[in-house]
Amino acid sequence: MADGSNCDLKSLSPLQLFERVTEQGEKVRALKAGKAPKDEIDAAVRMLLSLKLSYKTTTGQDYQAGLPPKDLVLINNGTTKEEDEDLVDPWNVQTSNAKGVDYDKLIVRFGSSKIDTDLINRIERATGQKPHHFLRRGIFFSHRDMDQVLDAYENKKPFYLYTGRGPSSQAMHVGHLIPFMFTKWLQEVFDVPLVIQLTDDEKYLWKDMTVEKAYEYARENAKDIIACGFDVNKTFIFSDLDYLGTSAGFYKNIVKVQKHVTFNQVKGIFGFTDSDCIGKISFPAIQAAPSFSSSFPQIFNGKENIQCLIPCAIDQDPYFRMTRDVAPRIGQPKPALLHSVFFPALQGAQTKMSASDPNSSIFLTDTPKQIKTKVNKHAFSGGRDTIEEHRKYGGNCDVDVSFMYLTFFLEDDDRLEQLKQAYTSGELLTGELKKVLIETMQPLVAAHQERRKQVTDEIVKQFMTPRKLAFEF
């Protein structure tokens, strides 16, 4: 389509580009509201992303709805190509690089700190436990104030964990397990309380579903989370639709955050526009509130000053940058964060997975046969076109999705290194690497399904009932 061609975009001024992005955003919303065909919406979204990248390339600034460009520093001198830019926000992850998002650049852009060997060693000293393989392999790669949490822990001061899940579908995929697997490890080695927020209200606001359906998904997802092995005496799982109506402490914190964030700020952080419903605009305060211990008086005995640590994927960081900015103004400690990389789609690391595309990942409901078919058919390969070439030049682990999945789920470091060497040298073929992944994932998913079967509605109710946990505050 002519109005989207790059040569055309390059001739536009920053202000014209800004107007074009705004216009295209309105178009996407109109298509979604009018229930247009999926391919038409997808094409319009791709166009919007392309325009946003052009805007950033030209101005050096992220597009912020309602905030036209000012004080421009033009960086487009022919050396910066818009394709080099990664797009990362709570709803979209896009990169043109088959290796995936450039996380070092993201750390600089978001202003977080890299999890380095010193920090990993300090966690090991503090807990007396070998660091989790997600830490050793850089799957959790960035943090905010983790050193402060360790200072507190070493001085026998309490902290608590908070993570969450947006229940957008009944079935979760293996990528959704990453923050929960890591959070469970953190909870065990530090022996601290954990709160898990199910943002069913968010899904109702963003997606075409009823309130009842969103709540039902939350309860179904809770079963998968409980099946990860959390301790009911130390863990509180709550649905926003449920808990918000019963907790004065939680609601007070939401209102305090709402008072201290302007409409302009929230538009700038999240890209909201004047045609977004007011529920979306106020939602970030609801995701912020569990960062403060006074949102859970039944757990923390009304204490307000207990530090919170949030393990999450880095696309959730904008919510907590906002929270950290507000915290001192409402007399609360800033939450600390540990950020994970994105879990790649089977088709390649350019995007994160979609729960609506059954072939983009391995789902927790998949049978052994489905897992085998998906990996063999859809897992993007870093191998060569022919066996001869592969034997001669070797495979590329940096783009091979089967190898990426193994870095998440194969716990044996030596075995993983062996596979890397063999694949890179050409000794191991793509089909053989896929076979290792299939043999790793089939028992893992089957074991999860077995544990989930044991999770009754009664057990879900126990986890989701506001109550005192096994800690004294």
RODO-2510 file (C-alpha; in nm, 4 decimals, decimal comma):
residues 473
     n   res          X          Y          Z
     1     m     0,0000     0,0000     0,0000
     2     a     0,1508     0,3252    -0,1201
     3     d     0,1027     0,5384     0,1904
     4     g     0,3126     0,2934     0,3899
     5     s     0,6133     0,2676     0,1623
     6     n     0,9418     0,3573     0,3316
     7     c     1,0517     0,6011     0,0614
     8     d     0,7257     0,7902     0,1125
     9     l     0,7706     0,7900     0,4933
    10     k     1,1255     0,9258     0,4713
    11     s     0,9982     1,2420     0,3018
    12     l     0,7576     1,3194     0,5887
    13     s     0,8371     1,5688     0,8650
    14     p     0,8306     1,4416     1,2259
    15     l     0,4965     1,6141     1,2807
    16     q     0,3461     1,4581     0,9662
    17     l     0,4739     1,1180     1,0818
    18     f     0,3206     1,1770     1,4244
    19     e    -0,0149     1,2555     1,2645
    20     r     0,0119     0,9478     1,0415
    21     v     0,0733     0,7192     1,3460
    22     t    -0,2237     0,8740     1,5312
    23     e    -0,4457     0,8308     1,2246
    24     q    -0,3397     0,4671     1,1781
    25     g    -0,3995     0,3952     1,5491
    26     e    -0,7555     0,5234     1,5150
    27     k    -0,7984     0,3046     1,2057
    28     v    -0,6830    -0,0093     1,3944
    29     r    -0,9252     0,0668     1,6783
    30     a    -1,2122     0,1223     1,4339
    31     l    -1,1388    -0,2093     1,2582
    32     k    -1,1282    -0,3940     1,5919
    33     a    -1,4460    -0,2265     1,7136
    34     g    -1,6188    -0,3129     1,3862
    35     k    -1,5065    -0,6787     1,4162
    36     a    -1,3245    -0,6579     1,0809
    37     p    -1,1649    -0,9778     0,9369
    38     k    -0,8478    -1,0832     1,1253
    39     d    -0,6145    -1,0435     0,8233
    40     e    -0,7392    -0,6890     0,7667
    41     i    -0,6750    -0,5994     1,1343
    42     d    -0,3315    -0,7697     1,1252
    43     a    -0,2318    -0,5710     0,8143
    44     a    -0,3410    -0,2463     0,9803
    45     v    -0,1476    -0,3341     1,2998
    46     r     0,1677    -0,4131     1,0965
    47     m     0,1317    -0,0776     0,9261
    48     l     0,0938     0,0933     1,2658
    49     l     0,4098    -0,0755     1,4001
    50     s     0,6012     0,0224     1,0877
    51     l     0,4883     0,3856     1,1256
    52     k     0,5838     0,3883     1,4950
    53     l     0,9305     0,2550     1,4097
    54     s     0,9712     0,5205     1,1365
    55     y     0,8697     0,7868     1,3864
    56     k     1,1242     0,6640     1,6403
    57     t     1,3993     0,6370     1,3763
    58     t     1,3347     0,9923     1,2600
    59     t     1,2918     1,1579     1,6000
    60     g     1,4862     0,9376     1,8395
    61     q     1,1734     0,9392     2,0576
    62     d     0,9042     0,6778     2,1158
    63     y     0,5646     0,7796     1,9786
    64     q     0,3492     0,9002     2,2679
    65     a    -0,0179     0,9504     2,1973
    66     g    -0,1250     1,3104     2,2447
    67     l     0,2360     1,4341     2,2737
    68     p     0,3598     1,5686     1,9381
    69     p     0,7390     1,5690     1,8843
    70     k     0,9358     1,8593     2,0272
    71     d     1,3066     1,9454     2,0660
    72     l     1,3870     1,7063     1,7863
    73     v     1,7277     1,5532     1,7480
    74     l     1,7280     1,3924     1,4063
    75     i     1,9139     1,0643     1,4164
    76     n     1,8140     0,9382     1,0755
    77     n     2,1318     1,0110     0,8852
    78     g     2,1127     0,6989     0,6750
    79     t     2,2872     0,4807     0,9337
    80     t     1,9821     0,3944     1,1438
    81     k     1,7368     0,1636     0,9767
    82     e     1,3937     0,1378     1,1284
    83     e     1,4164    -0,2430     1,1036
    84     d     1,6909    -0,2325     1,3677
    85     e     1,4447    -0,1151     1,6308
    86     d     1,2670    -0,3543     1,8649
    87     l     0,9127    -0,2703     1,9681
    88     v     0,8398    -0,3747     2,3267
    89     d     0,5356    -0,2772     2,5321
    90     p     0,2892    -0,4709     2,7522
    91     w     0,0866    -0,5763     2,4463
    92     n     0,3361    -0,6066     2,1589
    93     v     0,6829    -0,7496     2,1113
    94     q     0,8337    -0,7201     1,7655
    95     t     1,1846    -0,7406     1,6284
    96     s     1,3227    -0,8064     1,2824
    97     n     1,6157    -1,0021     1,4273
    98     a     1,5900    -1,3831     1,4175
    99     k     1,7963    -1,3975     1,7401
   100     g     1,5143    -1,2092     1,9103
   101     v     1,5082    -0,8808     2,0981
   102     d     1,8419    -0,7079     2,1737
   103     y     1,8222    -0,7206     2,5534
   104     d     2,1369    -0,5154     2,6136
   105     k     1,9770    -0,2282     2,4206
   106     l     1,6542    -0,2793     2,6127
   107     i     1,8364    -0,2453     2,9459
   108     v     1,9742     0,0902     2,8296
   109     r     1,6360     0,2022     2,6949
   110     f     1,4432     0,1030     3,0078
   111     g     1,7176     0,2178     3,2455
   112     s     1,7363    -0,1100     3,4396
   113     s     2,0549    -0,2933     3,5502
   114     k     2,2065    -0,6096     3,4063
   115     i     2,2058    -0,9175     3,6304
   116     d     2,5800    -0,9826     3,6376
   117     t     2,7932    -1,2584     3,7857
   118     d     2,8478    -1,0582     4,1055
   119     l     2,4734    -1,0376     4,1714
   120     i     2,4221    -1,4074     4,0924
   121     n     2,7058    -1,4978     4,3318
   122     r     2,5540    -1,2742     4,5985
   123     i     2,2154    -1,4482     4,5622
   124     e     2,3961    -1,7819     4,6003
   125     r     2,5747    -1,6627     4,9171
   126     a     2,2540    -1,5192     5,0666
   127     t     2,0443    -1,8305     5,0048
   128     g     2,3083    -2,1020     5,0320
   129     q     2,1558    -2,2535     4,7147
   130     k     2,2913    -2,3039     4,3643
   131     p     2,1389    -2,0267     4,1479
   132     h     1,8418    -2,1311     3,9339
   133     h     1,9315    -2,2161     3,5735
   134     f     1,7214    -1,9167     3,4606
   135     l     1,9774    -1,6979     3,6396
   136     r     2,2806    -1,8952     3,5273
   137     r     2,1697    -1,8774     3,1610
   138     g     2,0622    -1,5147     3,1525
   139     i     1,6910    -1,5939     3,1124
   140     f     1,6329    -1,3524     3,4000
   141     f     1,8751    -1,0875     3,2804
   142     s     1,7845    -0,7477     3,4228
   143     h     1,6798    -0,6033     3,7590
   144     r     1,5858    -0,2972     3,9555
   145     d     1,7107    -0,2731     4,3175
   146     m     1,7709    -0,6462     4,3706
   147     d     2,0757    -0,5471     4,5777
   148     q     1,8442    -0,3602     4,8179
   149     v     1,6298    -0,6717     4,8601
   150     l     1,9448    -0,8707     4,9416
   151     d     2,0600    -0,6010     5,1874
   152     a     1,7239    -0,6300     5,3644
   153     y     1,7313    -1,0091     5,3609
   154     e     2,0851    -1,0218     5,5011
   155     n     1,9729    -0,7846     5,7781
   156     k     1,6806    -1,0176     5,8624
   157     k     1,4248    -0,7709     5,7261
   158     p     1,1244    -0,9255     5,5503
   159     f     1,0219    -0,8875     5,1853
   160     y     0,7552    -1,0516     4,9728
   161     l     0,7082    -1,1658     4,6129
   162     y     0,4431    -1,0477     4,3700
   163     t     0,3822    -1,1765     4,0188
   164     g     0,0769    -1,2171     3,7995
   165     r    -0,1029    -1,3468     3,4968
   166     g    -0,3503    -1,1930     3,2550
   167     p    -0,5998    -1,4770     3,2013
   168     s    -0,6727    -1,4272     2,8308
   169     s    -0,7493    -1,7917     2,7513
   170     q    -0,8420    -2,1149     2,9225
   171     a    -0,5226    -2,2975     2,8265
   172     m    -0,1807    -2,1584     2,9173
   173     h     0,1323    -2,2408     2,7185
   174     v     0,4739    -2,3458     2,8458
   175     g     0,6046    -1,9877     2,8158
   176     h     0,3526    -1,8764     3,0767
   177     l     0,5186    -2,1107     3,3271
   178     i     0,8541    -1,9269     3,3180
   179     p     0,7776    -1,6533     3,5761
   180     f     0,5974    -1,9032     3,7988
   181     m     0,8783    -2,1622     3,7917
   182     f     1,1267    -1,8921     3,8879
   183     t     0,8978    -1,7330     4,1481
   184     k     0,8475    -2,0729     4,3117
   185     w     1,2255    -2,1137     4,3376
   186     l     1,2649    -1,7638     4,4854
   187     q     0,9884    -1,8320     4,7356
   188     e     1,1531    -2,1566     4,8458
   189     v     1,5108    -2,0295     4,8794
   190     f     1,4159    -1,7033     5,0559
   191     d     1,1109    -1,8443     5,2424
   192     v     0,8834    -1,5444     5,1872
   193     p     0,5133    -1,4778     5,1223
   194     l     0,3891    -1,4609     4,7626
   195     v     0,0886    -1,2853     4,6111
   196     i    -0,0258    -1,3701     4,2565
   197     q    -0,2574    -1,1270     4,0778
   198     l    -0,4954    -1,2569     3,8096
   199     t    -0,5901    -0,9506     3,6048
   200     d    -0,9267    -1,0737     3,4798
   201     d    -1,0498    -0,7114     3,4872
   202     e    -0,7736    -0,6154     3,2408
   203     k    -0,8682    -0,8950     3,0013
   204     y    -1,2344    -0,7903     3,0127
   205     l    -1,1349    -0,4303     2,9273
   206     w    -0,8959    -0,5221     2,6447
   207     k    -1,0613    -0,8238     2,4887
   208     d    -1,3973    -0,9141     2,3498
   209     m    -1,5226    -1,1245     2,6414
   210     t    -1,7789    -1,1081     2,9202
   211     v    -1,6895    -1,0368     3,2827
   212     e    -1,8046    -1,3910     3,3689
   213     k    -1,5753    -1,5444     3,1043
   214     a    -1,2753    -1,3421     3,2260
   215     y    -1,3372    -1,4629     3,5832
   216     e    -1,3767    -1,8229     3,4659
   217     y    -1,0411    -1,8030     3,2815
   218     a    -0,8821    -1,6645     3,5985
   219     r    -0,9956    -1,9668     3,7995
   220     e    -0,8833    -2,2090     3,5267
   221     n    -0,5417    -2,0408     3,5050
   222     a    -0,5158    -2,0549     3,8847
   223     k    -0,5262    -2,4365     3,8572
   224     d    -0,2248    -2,4331     3,6230
   225     i    -0,0392    -2,1950     3,8552
   226     i    -0,1157    -2,4086     4,1632
   227     a     0,0040    -2,7152     3,9658
   228     c     0,3528    -2,5561     3,9617
   229     g     0,3735    -2,6667     4,3252
   230     f     0,3142    -2,3533     4,5339
   231     d     0,2590    -2,3880     4,9075
   232     v    -0,0960    -2,2898     5,0070
   233     n     0,0280    -2,1729     5,3485
   234     k     0,2629    -1,9188     5,1905
   235     t     0,0777    -1,8117     4,8737
   236     f    -0,2280    -1,5955     4,8090
   237     i    -0,3738    -1,6011     4,4558
   238     f    -0,6407    -1,3415     4,3835
   239     s    -0,8686    -1,2339     4,1014
   240     d    -0,9046    -0,8557     4,0695
   241     l    -1,2764    -0,8944     3,9988
   242     d    -1,3079    -1,0836     4,3269
   243     y    -1,0580    -0,9323     4,5699
   244     l    -1,0964    -0,5643     4,4870
   245     g    -1,4509    -0,5595     4,6215
   246     t    -1,3469    -0,7059     4,9579
   247     s    -1,0218    -0,5254     5,0382
   248     a    -1,0263    -0,1662     5,1582
   249     g    -0,6447    -0,1653     5,1747
   250     f    -0,6118    -0,2669     4,8111
   251     y    -0,8632    -0,0083     4,6909
   252     k    -0,7051     0,2734     4,8962
   253     n    -0,3693     0,2069     4,7281
   254     i    -0,5317     0,2056     4,3829
   255     v    -0,6860     0,5470     4,4533
   256     k    -0,3555     0,6869     4,5837
   257     v    -0,1744     0,5749     4,2667
   258     q    -0,4559     0,7120     4,0492
   259     k    -0,4282     1,0525     4,2176
   260     h    -0,0540     1,0781     4,1463
   261     v    -0,0467     0,9795     3,7774
   262     t    -0,1814     1,2254     3,5207
   263     f    -0,3740     1,1334     3,2076
   264     n    -0,0836     1,2722     3,0022
   265     q     0,1670     1,0484     3,1850
   266     v    -0,0413     0,7364     3,1356
   267     k    -0,0860     0,8228     2,7655
   268     g     0,2895     0,8681     2,7362
   269     i     0,3750     0,5421     2,9147
   270     f     0,1113     0,3136     2,7618
   271     g     0,0149     0,4853     2,4370
   272     f    -0,3504     0,5259     2,5382
   273     t    -0,5556     0,7642     2,3249
   274     d    -0,8668     0,9733     2,3736
   275     s    -1,0812     0,6958     2,2287
   276     d    -0,9678     0,4300     2,4795
   277     c    -1,2247     0,3445     2,7461
   278     i    -1,1623     0,4983     3,0889
   279     g    -1,1215     0,1476     3,2351
   280     k    -0,7966     0,0989     3,0422
   281     i    -0,6663     0,4374     3,1537
   282     s    -0,7222     0,3592     3,5212
   283     f    -0,6094    -0,0061     3,5023
   284     p    -0,2319     0,0518     3,5538
   285     a    -0,3069     0,1631     3,9115
   286     i    -0,4682    -0,1773     3,9768
   287     q    -0,1526    -0,3590     3,8608
   288     a     0,0570    -0,1214     4,0729
   289     a    -0,1315    -0,1703     4,4014
   290     p    -0,0099    -0,5249     4,4914
   291     s     0,3445    -0,3759     4,5046
   292     f     0,2471    -0,2291     4,8446
   293     s     0,2092    -0,4556     5,1473
   294     s    -0,0859    -0,2528     5,2813
   295     s    -0,2941    -0,3986     4,9930
   296     f    -0,2866    -0,7260     5,1920
   297     p    -0,3571    -0,6349     5,5568
   298     q    -0,4552    -0,9954     5,6347
   299     i    -0,1040    -1,1152     5,5379
   300     f     0,1138    -0,8305     5,6653
   301     n    -0,0863    -0,7372     5,9742
   302     g    -0,1422    -0,3856     5,8396
   303     k     0,2323    -0,3131     5,8009
   304     e     0,3016    -0,0672     5,5191
   305     n     0,6760    -0,0688     5,4741
   306     i     0,7550    -0,4221     5,3537
   307     q     0,9591    -0,4310     5,0342
   308     c     0,8172    -0,6133     4,7334
   309     l     1,0114    -0,8077     4,4674
   310     i     0,8417    -0,8644     4,1313
   311     p     0,9663    -1,1352     3,8903
   312     c     0,8110    -1,0702     3,5468
   313     a     0,8826    -1,0557     3,1736
   314     i     1,0395    -0,7245     3,0715
   315     d     0,7326    -0,6147     2,8708
   316     q     0,5545    -0,5559     3,2057
   317     d     0,8210    -0,3086     3,3185
   318     p     0,6300     0,0096     3,2138
   319     y     0,3671    -0,0650     3,4827
   320     f     0,6327    -0,0802     3,7497
   321     r     0,8379     0,2161     3,6269
   322     m     0,5181     0,4103     3,6880
   323     t     0,4730     0,2406     4,0290
   324     r     0,8310     0,3155     4,1346
   325     d     0,7827     0,6785     4,0360
   326     v     0,4661     0,7090     4,2481
   327     a     0,5775     0,5015     4,5507
   328     p     0,7815     0,7678     4,7371
   329     r     0,5020     1,0234     4,6825
   330     i     0,2519     0,8023     4,8634
   331     g     0,4972     0,7036     5,1358
   332     q     0,5627     0,3492     5,0126
   333     p     0,8879     0,1632     4,9331
   334     k     0,9636     0,1191     4,5621
   335     p     0,9135    -0,2374     4,4409
   336     a     1,2248    -0,4197     4,3141
   337     l     1,2102    -0,6178     3,9888
   338     l     1,3676    -0,9161     3,8163
   339     h     1,3049    -0,9211     3,4392
   340     s     1,2982    -1,2268     3,2153
   341     v     1,3530    -1,2456     2,8406
   342     f     1,0557    -1,3299     2,6192
   343     f     0,9720    -1,6883     2,5476
   344     p     0,9972    -1,7254     2,1688
   345     a     0,7176    -1,8430     1,9435
   346     l     0,7843    -2,1791     1,7762
   347     q     0,8021    -1,9951     1,4431
   348     g     1,0974    -1,7836     1,5587
   349     a     1,2091    -1,5277     1,8146
   350     q     1,0805    -1,2246     1,6233
   351     t     0,7600    -1,2124     1,8272
   352     k     0,6330    -1,3395     2,1579
   353     m     0,3701    -1,6062     2,1442
   354     s     0,0025    -1,5637     2,1051
   355     a    -0,2370    -1,7670     2,3142
   356     s    -0,4815    -1,7414     2,0236
   357     d    -0,2511    -1,9236     1,7764
   358     p    -0,2368    -2,2924     1,8788
   359     n     0,0757    -2,3504     1,6655
   360     s     0,2782    -2,0653     1,8136
   361     s     0,3664    -2,2664     2,1227
   362     i     0,3362    -2,5875     2,3186
   363     f     0,0250    -2,5622     2,5344
   364     l    -0,0143    -2,7205     2,8764
   365     t    -0,3110    -2,9164     2,7384
   366     d    -0,1161    -3,0670     2,4440
   367     t    -0,0880    -3,4458     2,4087
   368     p     0,2545    -3,6100     2,3502
   369     k     0,1553    -3,6505     1,9837
   370     q     0,0616    -3,2812     1,9472
   371     i     0,3941    -3,1786     2,1040
   372     k     0,5843    -3,3984     1,8605
   373     t     0,3910    -3,2675     1,5588
   374     k     0,4260    -2,9017     1,6605
   375     v     0,8009    -2,9222     1,7208
   376     n     0,8689    -3,1170     1,4018
   377     k     0,6433    -2,9021     1,1869
   378     h     0,6699    -2,5504     1,3295
   379     a     0,9915    -2,5104     1,5348
   380     f     1,2126    -2,2632     1,3466
   381     s     1,5444    -2,4260     1,2618
   382     g     1,8958    -2,2863     1,2688
   383     g     2,0124    -2,5755     1,0507
   384     r     2,1347    -2,5647     0,6883
   385     d     1,9338    -2,6370     0,3760
   386     t     2,0923    -2,9744     0,3119
   387     i     2,2532    -3,2404     0,5317
   388     e     2,5839    -3,1958     0,3441
   389     e     2,5895    -2,8216     0,4156
   390     h     2,4855    -2,8779     0,7758
   391     r     2,7659    -3,1299     0,8330
   392     k     3,0118    -2,8871     0,6757
   393     y     2,9048    -2,5533     0,8267
   394     g     2,7035    -2,6541     1,1354
   395     g     2,3801    -2,5116     1,2773
   396     n     2,3105    -2,1752     1,4404
   397     c     2,1944    -2,2098     1,8024
   398     d     2,1281    -1,8335     1,8257
   399     v     1,8221    -1,8584     1,5990
   400     d     1,7219    -2,2241     1,6449
   401     v     1,3985    -2,2331     1,8456
   402     s     1,4429    -2,5956     1,9607
   403     f     1,7739    -2,4975     2,1195
   404     m     1,6170    -2,1833     2,2715
   405     y     1,3404    -2,3942     2,4286
   406     l     1,6006    -2,6339     2,5689
   407     t     1,7799    -2,3429     2,7408
   408     f     1,4531    -2,2856     2,9303
   409     f     1,3562    -2,6446     3,0068
   410     l     1,6653    -2,8676     3,0018
   411     e     1,8113    -2,8294     3,3485
   412     d     2,1382    -3,0191     3,2897
   413     d     2,4045    -2,7575     3,2015
   414     d     2,6547    -3,0141     3,0723
   415     r     2,4004    -3,1784     2,8445
   416     l     2,2934    -2,8396     2,7055
   417     e     2,6554    -2,7432     2,6333
   418     q     2,7138    -3,0806     2,4649
   419     l     2,4113    -3,0262     2,2384
   420     k     2,5306    -2,6754     2,1536
   421     q     2,8751    -2,7986     2,0529
   422     a     2,7355    -3,0890     1,8501
   423     y     2,4796    -2,8740     1,6677
   424     t     2,7227    -2,5889     1,5989
   425     s     2,9825    -2,8320     1,4614
   426     g     2,7275    -3,0021     1,2328
   427     e     2,7562    -3,3364     1,4105
   428     l     2,3955    -3,3073     1,5382
   429     l     2,1203    -3,2546     1,2778
   430     t     1,8092    -3,0395     1,3224
   431     g     1,5808    -3,3454     1,3364
   432     e     1,7963    -3,4909     1,6148
   433     l     1,7876    -3,1649     1,8120
   434     k     1,4095    -3,1502     1,7729
   435     k     1,3910    -3,5072     1,9034
   436     v     1,5770    -3,4017     2,2212
   437     l     1,3300    -3,1158     2,2680
   438     i     1,0291    -3,3463     2,2153
   439     e     1,1706    -3,5943     2,4698
   440     t     1,2237    -3,3068     2,7163
   441     m     0,8802    -3,1464     2,6749
   442     q     0,6554    -3,4537     2,6612
   443     p     0,7231    -3,5748     3,0200
   444     l     0,7321    -3,2154     3,1528
   445     v     0,3857    -3,1331     3,0118
   446     a     0,2440    -3,4751     3,1069
   447     a     0,3656    -3,4313     3,4668
   448     h     0,2078    -3,0849     3,4777
   449     q    -0,1240    -3,2281     3,3530
   450     e    -0,1146    -3,4957     3,6246
   451     r    -0,0563    -3,2352     3,8967
   452     r    -0,3305    -3,0109     3,7553
   453     k    -0,5807    -3,2979     3,7704
   454     q    -0,5269    -3,3080     4,1482
   455     v    -0,6192    -2,9375     4,1839
   456     t    -0,9851    -2,9354     4,2893
   457     d    -1,2164    -2,6341     4,3091
   458     e    -1,1813    -2,6629     4,6852
   459     i    -0,8002    -2,6230     4,6605
   460     v    -0,8440    -2,3206     4,4304
   461     k    -1,0786    -2,1698     4,6888
   462     q    -0,8178    -2,2203     4,9651
   463     f    -0,5495    -2,0374     4,7632
   464     m    -0,7910    -1,7573     4,6697
   465     t    -0,9401    -1,6912     5,0130
   466     p    -0,7956    -1,3772     5,1790
   467     r    -0,6263    -1,5044     5,4957
   468     k    -0,3188    -1,4920     5,7144
   469     l    -0,0226    -1,6879     5,5719
   470     a     0,2416    -1,8843     5,7645
   471     f     0,4458    -1,5722     5,8507
   472     e     0,4468    -1,3362     6,1475
   473     f     0,4549    -0,9621     6,0779
***
